[in-house]
Amino acid sequence: MKREITNIIKYLIVFGVLVVLPASIIVICELLRDRQQGGSMTSDDIWETPFMTTGIMLGFVLVIACFLWRRWASLKLGRIKQSDIWMVILMSVVLFIGWFLPENFLMGIIDIPSGLSDDEFDNMTGGVIGTFDTIVTGPIAEELLCRGAILAALLKMMPRKPFFCILIQAFIFGAIHMDPNQLVFSTIYGIMLGWLCWRTKSLIPGIVVHVANNANACLLPDSVDEAIKGMGNIPQAAALIASLLVLACGLYWFHRKYPAREEQELNTADLQT
């Protein structure tokens, strides 16, 4: 158990260092260049430049390369057959669609302020690089960390308590976003993603759901959210019920397709090797 705890701490430290390192180097270089030219740019000013989105994306690329190279996690299919891959992707999208409105509903009744302003969010996700980083490299890196390396380590520690392991990795997933709003909703989201990984022994479903969720945050027009909020109580209730039914159907499909088995709980190596 002590070894697995040490590994989890190691994964988190490596993730944090690799994500921050390229951006930090860019900040230092830009500050030095600005000072040589007699400027008065601050580090906060640099974080709002396009250079930072590039640095953050490079950090996530380093995480992906490191975790795959060190075999701390893998992108293999696990229990998913090659003939079923497209159906799994489709059902993962169904899960996202089913979760979309319930999540919006929860955000409406649980008013938790975000640590990021709208301008800061637009700076992080804007442009081709920011969008690619938010939709592709970020989700893959976070899945390798949380559902790959950390969940596998937890399942080795507590093979008879998979749901407790799923809860722990979900909380870690929420915490690494370092935002009060994300701490709550990413944790809830992380429970579903962890359950998918545990059942399928693969990161593929979680990556699909994660990518779809981030794509929605980046690309969906604000008018859609405004239209949802502008719906009457009865249409909103009907849409929410329909979404929950879609979500339940997707979860039930994965439940039937990939039932829990004792040997699955005991053998977690497929998440890493």
N, C-alpha and C positions, 0 to 999 in steps of 0.2 A: 504493500500500500504506500509506503514511504517513497518508493521509487516512482510510482505513478504520480504522486503529488508533485514530486520534483520535476517530472516531465511536463506536467501541466503548467507549472510556473515557467519552465524553460520555453514552452510554446508561446506563452503570453509575452514574455520578454523579447523573444526573437521577432514575433509579430510586430510589437510596438516599435522596436528599434528599426526594423526594415521599412515600416510604413513612414516613420518620421525622418529617417536619415536623408533620403534624396531632397525632400522639401527643406530640411534644415540647411543642407549644403547650399541650396539655391538662395535661401535667405541670407546666409553669410556672404556669399559671393556678390549678391546684388547690393547689400549694404556697403561692402568694401568698394565696389565700383561706384556707387552713388557718392560715397565720401570723397573718393579721389576726384570726382567731378564737382565737388563743392555743394552737393545736394544735402537735403535734410530729410530724406525718406526714412520712415520708421519701419519696424518689422511688421506692424499692422498693415501699412500701405502695401508691402510686398505680398502679404497673404491675399490681397485682393487682386493681384495681377494674374494673367494667364499662366505665368511660370509655375505657380503653385499647383494648379491642376495637373500639369505635367509631372511635377515632383511627386504628388500623391499617387498618380497612376504608376509611375516607376516603382514606388514603394510597394504597391500591391503586386506588381509583376515580380518583384524580388521575393515577396512572400510566397507566391505561387511556385516559383522556381525552387526556392529553398525547401518548402514542405514536400514537394514531389521528389526532389533530388535526395533528401534525407529519408524519404519513405515514411514520413510521419503521418501522411494521409495519401489517398490515391483517388483517381477518377474512374476506377473500374466499375463494371456493371453490378457486381455483387450477386444478388439473387435474381436480377433481371435478365431474362433471356434476350438474345439479340433480336429474335422475332417479335418480342414484346416492347421494344424500346420506343417505338412511335406511339403505341397506346399509353405507355407510362408517361411520356411527354405530354400527350393530350390530356390525360387525367390530372397531371400536375397543373396544367393550365386551368382545368376545371376547378381545382382546389383554390387557385388564386381568384378566379371569378367569383366563387362562392364566398370567399373571405372579404372581398373588396367592400361591399356595402356594410356588413357587420363591423368591419374595422372603422369605417367612416362614422357609423352610428356610435361606437364606443368613444371615438375621439370627440364626438359632439357632447356626450354626457360626462366624460372624464376630461375636464379642461385642464391639461397640464401644459404650462408654457414651454416652448422650445428654446434651447440655448442658442439657436441660429435664427437670425433675422431673415426675412425674405431675400434681401440683397445678398447676404452671405451665402444662402442656399443657392441662389442663382449663380454666384461667382464660382461655387464649387462644382456645379453641375452644368454650367453653360458651355457652349462651344462643342466642337466635335470631340476633343480630348476629354473634357469634363463629362460629357454624356457617355462616352465609351467607358470611362473609368467607373462611373456610377452604376451603369447597367451591366457591364461585363467583368472587368478585373476586380472591382470591389466585392461583388457577390461571390465570385469563385474563391478569392482569398479568404473571405470570412467563413465560407462553408468548409474549406480545408482546415481552418483553425478550429472552429466550434463543433461542427458535426463530424469532422474527420478525426483530427488528432485528439481533441479534448474529450469528446464523447467516447471514443475508443478507450482512452485511458481510464475514464470513469467506469466503463462497463467491465474493464479488467479488475478494478478495485471492488466493485459491487455488482457482480454478475447476476445476483438474484434480485436486484432492485433496479431494473431498467428504467422505470418511470421516475425514480428519484434522480438517476443519472441524467435523464432528459431534462428535468427541471433545473438541475445545476448548470448544465451547459447552456440552457436557454437564458438563465440569469446572467451568465458570463457574456453571452451574445448581446444582451441588452446593455450591460455595463461598459463594453468596449466602445460603444458609440458615444459615451461621455456626454449624454444629453438627457435631461429629465423625461422628456416626452418619449424619446427612443428607449429609455430604460424600461418603461412600462410596456409599450406596444411591440418593441422588438423582442422582449421577453416572451410575450404571448405568442408572437409569430414563431419564435425559436422553439417553442414547445411542439408545434405542428411539424416544423422542419426536422427536429430531432426524432420525432416519432416516425417520420417517413424514412429517415436514414436507418433507424433501428430495425424497421420492418423489412426494408429492401436490402440492407447492408450495402447501400450505394449512396453517393452524394448527388447523383444525377437528378432525382426528383426535387430535392431541396434547392439545387442550383436553378432549375427551371422556374420554380415558384419564386425564388429570391430575385432572379432576373426580371420576371414579369412584374413583381411588386415595385422594383426600382424603376423599371421602364415606365410604369404607370405614374410614379411620382415625378419623373423628369419630363415625360412627353404628353401626358393627358392635359388638355386645356383646362384652365381654371373655370371656364364656362360649364364644364361637366359637373364639377363640384357644386357650383352655384345652382345648376338646374336640379341637382339632387336635393339640396337644401330647400329649394323653392317648391318642392312637391308638397301636396297636402298630406295630412296625417294618415289618411286611409291609403293613398298610393304608396307612401313611404313604408307603412306597415306591411303592405302586400309585397313590395319589392324586397323588404328585409326577410320576410318569411320565405320567399322564393329563393333568395340567396342562401339562406341557411339550409334549405332543402338541397340545393346544388352542392353546398359544402359537405353536407351529410352523405350525399351519394358518392362524392369523390373519396371521402374517408372510408366509407363502407367498401368501395371497390378495392382500395389498397388493403383493407382489413381482410377481405376474402382472398385476394390474389396472393398476399404475402402474410399468412398467419404467423403468429408468434410461435416459436418452437424453443424447447429447452436448449438444444444444441446451438441455436442462434444466439441466445443470451450468453452462453458460455464461450462461444468462439467469436471474438471481435477482431481477429487479426486481419480479416478481409478489408477493414476500413483503412488499414495502414500499409499492408504489403502489396 
